[in-house]
Structures are given as structure tokens and as C-alpha cells.
């Protein structure tokens, strides 16, 4: 959620553009984010905060859904494309 707010508030990325982001779109080494805009690609140059938000989200995404088959950058438990993990009675709830 913080990543979405950051992209919208800091970089004026539209909600529909955020929803279409793919794992290949962020380039942390170059500190850029490729955003599909119209019929082309708009390159967003990320500041320190935004770069950290993207890096944090990618780490969290890998930790929570290591087997996710979707290439979308932003996923939820319902959109991962993988079956939900089996939880034991003692496992804490996800989220």
C-alpha cells in the first residue's frame, strides 16, 4: 500500500498505470520505473524514498509469495496465481 501511495503522490502515476505495472518495470540499479502511458512508455525517475519503497515491496512480495506465477508487480493473496498456503491452527494470520 505504501508503494502505491508513493507512486501516486510523489510521481503522479495514475491508479490504472499502477495496476498495470509488471515485475520487469522497476530498475533499481538505474532508479527508474517504466510506466505504460498511452501508447508508449513513460520513464519515472525514482528518488531515495520511492526506490526504497519499491525495494521493500519486492522483498515482501518474494517473502510472502515465493511461488507466485503472475508477473504483475503488485499482487494480493487472491491474485498470486498460486493456491493459498495451508495454515496450521497455530500459524498467525497473513496480512
Buried (B, 14 or more C-beta within 10 A) or exposed (E): EEBBEBBBEBBEBEEEBBEBBEBEBBEEEEBBBBBBBEEEEEEBEBEEEBBBBBBEBBEEBEEBBEEBEBEBBBBEEEEBEBEEEEEEEEEEEEE
